[in-house]
């Protein structure tokens, strides 16, 4: 089964590298705008532990991409990407995420600064993509940035979870959501 997936992957990546780079950039930009849209929509509903933690849990399934040999990267590179996401890219998201209490419910407060932070992170990511691509293959570059994004989102969401638990401690809503 994995050999079959690898053969399809080999055929896909035998296409023109410039075309592949453009396709991946467009795909990433589409995913980023979809995330912005979902984020704005989610701010209309109260927070729960599940809503906070489902993005990193769902994203974790993406680690299955590393069964494809062309995407596999050295452990040190993966650790570095994770730590860059955790320590550098997560902090703007953490600082830009504010909660507001309405009755007994907590909501993520809409913020123009948060949207600006996401757009700046996208631009930085696209700029870094070209640089990283000089050292590893295009598929490996995707793997590196996936791990970076996972580190960023995991840190941000764990921080949100801790703040959520602190703010809902002792309230009926917090007890029901936990």
CORCORPE-V77307 format. One record per residue. N is the residue number from 1. RES is the residue in one small letter. PHI is phi in radians with two decimals (NA if undefined). D_FIRST is the distance of its C-alpha to the first C-alpha in Angstrom with 2 decimals. Layout:
# CORCORPE-V77307
N/RES/PHI/D_FIRST
N/RES/PHI/D_FIRST
This chain:
# CORCORPE-V77307
1/x/NA/0.00
2/x/-1.15/3.79
3/x/-1.09/5.41
4/x/-1.10/5.17
5/x/-1.11/6.45
6/x/-1.09/8.69
7/x/-1.19/10.02
8/x/-1.14/11.04
9/x/-1.06/12.47
10/x/-1.06/14.33
11/x/-1.14/15.85
12/x/-1.10/16.99
13/x/-1.46/18.61
14/x/-1.52/20.30
15/x/-1.21/22.64
16/x/-0.97/26.12
17/x/-1.05/26.14
18/x/-1.18/29.16
19/x/-1.07/27.58
20/x/-1.07/24.50
21/x/-1.10/26.97
22/x/-1.13/28.96
23/x/-1.08/26.02
24/x/-1.14/24.86
25/x/-1.13/28.53
26/x/-1.12/29.08
27/x/-1.07/26.02
28/x/-1.10/27.25
29/x/-1.09/30.79
30/x/-1.08/29.76
31/x/-1.13/27.98
32/x/-1.13/31.10
33/x/-1.19/33.44
34/x/-1.14/31.46
35/x/-1.12/31.78
36/x/-1.07/35.50
37/x/-1.10/35.92
38/x/-1.13/34.19
39/x/-1.12/36.30
40/x/-1.16/39.49
41/x/-1.18/38.62
42/x/-1.18/37.80
43/x/-1.22/41.20
44/x/-1.57/42.84
45/x/-2.02/41.45
46/x/-1.13/42.41
47/x/-1.30/40.17
48/x/-2.41/38.51
49/x/-1.02/36.47
50/x/-1.06/33.42
51/x/-1.15/33.99
52/x/-1.29/34.42
53/x/-1.65/31.34
54/x/-1.13/28.70
55/x/-1.02/27.97
56/x/-1.20/26.86
57/x/-1.13/24.99
58/x/-1.12/23.12
59/x/-1.18/22.62
60/x/-1.03/21.18
61/x/-1.11/17.88
62/x/-1.13/17.60
63/x/-1.14/17.05
64/x/-1.12/13.31
65/x/-1.08/13.55
66/x/-1.36/14.22
67/x/-1.27/10.73
68/x/-1.41/10.82
69/x/-1.04/13.08
70/x/-1.25/15.48
71/x/-1.65/16.48
72/x/-1.06/17.22
73/x/-2.20/20.98
74/x/-1.09/23.45
75/x/-1.01/24.55
76/x/-1.13/28.07
77/x/-1.14/27.06
78/x/-1.14/25.09
79/x/-1.11/28.12
80/x/-1.07/30.50
81/x/-1.07/28.76
82/x/-1.07/28.76
83/x/-1.20/32.42
84/x/-1.11/33.49
85/x/-1.10/32.08
86/x/-1.13/33.69
87/x/-1.60/37.06
88/x/-1.79/37.67
89/x/-1.40/35.86
90/x/-1.30/36.20
91/x/-1.07/39.99
92/x/-1.05/40.90
93/x/-1.17/38.82
94/x/-1.08/40.45
95/x/-1.20/43.88
96/x/-1.51/43.35
97/x/-1.73/42.29
98/x/-2.04/45.39
99/x/-1.84/45.83
100/x/-2.34/48.66
101/x/-1.72/49.95
102/x/-2.17/51.01
103/x/1.15/52.66
104/x/-1.77/50.44
105/x/-1.78/47.20
106/x/-1.88/45.65
107/x/-2.19/44.27
108/x/-1.39/42.78
109/x/-1.31/45.66
110/x/-1.15/45.02
111/x/-2.58/45.78
112/x/-1.16/46.12
113/x/-1.10/45.68
114/x/-1.12/42.23
115/x/-1.09/41.14
116/x/-1.10/42.68
117/x/-1.03/40.85
118/x/-1.09/37.46
119/x/-1.13/38.38
120/x/-1.10/39.60
121/x/-1.08/36.40
122/x/-1.13/34.42
123/x/-1.11/36.77
124/x/-1.07/36.54
125/x/-1.08/32.74
126/x/-1.13/32.80
127/x/-1.15/35.40
128/x/-1.19/33.47
129/x/-1.01/30.27
130/x/-1.10/32.03
131/x/-1.20/33.38
132/x/-1.12/30.17
133/x/-1.10/28.41
134/x/-1.24/30.91
135/x/-1.88/29.45
136/x/-2.34/25.66
137/x/-1.21/23.25
138/x/-1.04/22.89
139/x/-1.08/19.40
140/x/-1.17/20.84
141/x/-1.05/23.90
142/x/-1.05/22.00
143/x/-1.12/20.60
144/x/-1.07/24.18
145/x/-1.29/25.71
146/x/-1.13/23.29
147/x/-1.13/24.35
148/x/-1.04/27.94
149/x/-1.12/27.86
150/x/-1.13/26.44
151/x/-1.06/29.28
152/x/-1.13/31.77
153/x/-1.20/30.81
154/x/-1.08/30.52
155/x/-1.10/33.99
156/x/-1.05/35.51
157/x/-1.23/34.32
158/x/-1.13/35.36
159/x/-1.09/38.71
160/x/-1.06/38.99
161/x/-1.08/38.24
162/x/-1.09/40.98
163/x/-1.14/43.45
164/x/-1.06/42.64
165/x/-1.11/43.26
166/x/-1.08/46.48
167/x/-1.34/47.76
168/x/-1.76/46.99
169/x/-1.01/48.23
170/x/1.56/50.89
171/x/-1.71/50.38
172/x/-1.12/49.33
173/x/-1.09/46.61
174/x/-1.12/45.06
175/x/-1.18/45.17
176/x/-1.27/43.52
177/x/-1.32/40.76
178/x/-1.42/39.94
